[in-house]
Amino acid sequence: MGFKIAFFDSKPYDMESFDRFNQEYGFELRYFKEKLSDDTVFMAKGYDAVCLFVNDEVTSYVVDQLIAMGVKIIAMRCAGYNNVDLKAAYSRIHVVRVPAYSPYAVAEHALALMMTLNRKIHKAYTRVLDKNFTIQGLMGFDMHGKTVGVIGTGQIGQIMIQILKGLGMRVLAYDAFPRPEMAQNLGFVYVDLDTLYRESDIITLHCPLLPSTEYMINHEAISKMKDGVMIINTSRGKLIDTKALIEGLKSRKVGYAGLDVYEEEGDYFFEDYSTEVLDDDVLARLLTFNNVIVTSHQAFFTREAIDNIARTTLQNIQDFIDDKPLTNEICYRCGQDPSSCQKVKTGKCF
């Protein structure tokens, strides 16, 4: 019998890419449409591994049940891991992820949100469809010469900075672990968050969701920003307190918001609710603003990214089977991004 993998929250594009790359590995794959949760974990019985996406919930109960059923490894087919109870998993079951599937895809989507909001492309498109060719109300601003604040200078943040520098923008950045040499090479300046908030015309988020970053964009942070600031989030929904953002939009302190993620997205994103009433009052309110664009967690969604996700995920599992170092393992002991965990870097978390 081959190594059996249960995929949760599966979509047709997952099946196509994983089936194609699995020809090199020969695993037994089973796809479930359901998300993994306390209520669906029983479906993992009889499998050696589970493969999960961003909105699957790995609670302590789920961890206990997976281990009891003989599941040996949790393979996240994404970079995010905030829905995994790493404390419950630590030293009991391995958890691996795909740290970088296409940083270009995410950075380019963030740029698309910026430009669409600025030049009001979404409004112009619908206006022209109605044979209305006026340009009143569509005025934007030159991005050249403006100041942009980039929060997080990992792979995606670095590519974002290069793109923005190419537009002639002044780039400020914040990172808990700054790299001065990189700043010098790319031509940006590290500053503290208060300075970034105060001086930036546009703020774009490219950091992980950690206890230290949860709701970092809140009432207090927004109050420090420029009037009419543009906020872009293609990272994690809970980086932003959505109610505070709505208050900022209502007061016009926030002039634009481009969101590819939402703090309560798990119940909606990746699904079709076009024939139903939206019962999330906060999300419904957010969608009423004409200076807000929400996309449904699609920043990663390019052919190159999907292929890299499948390839890396299957290789993570093969490395586990072959008892090789798990370089993409997530470590609870870090208390921060796994890239800083020396145990992971040197081979194994436990």
Disulfide bonds with the S-S distance in Angstrom:
none
